[in-house]
């Protein structure tokens, strides 16, 4: 596996990977948990939201970066991060690994790569977040294995 910098040719495959990765969360976890009304308001256009978000992830002029993991020229995953140098803080925006490449340390390699890049840009701290539901359990395990400290956060939704 190799990790390389983002190129504009990566946009379509990254968008497709992001949608495929998070579809089970939105359609099989979030939607059934909160109901149609909350789902429609909060994430009813989640696919389009990702199409817009992924297109904006790599903007070095705004200190936003993307790295791609490839395995034999197949897209294995990617990580996006940003750095606020004056605050000495990095943020992992998104981590997505293809279903075929999960449990092969791709997420670990991508996070370690991003952490190294953040350190090189002056960050002393990284923030990386994920959900508390069953879908996100592997991400929580990964981040804790990387030495990240979880801080509980509760978000509530209610139909009015």
JOQUIMO-V142473 format. One record per helix or strand. SS is the DSSP state (h for helix, s for strand). FROM is the first residue (numbers start at 0). LEN is the number of residues. If there is no record, write none. Layout:
SS;FROM;LEN + SS;FROM;LEN
This chain:
s;1;4 + h;7;36 + h;45;11 + s;58;1 + h;59;3 + s;63;8 + s;73;11 + h;84;3 + s;88;9 + h;98;3 + h;105;15 + s;124;4 + h;133;12
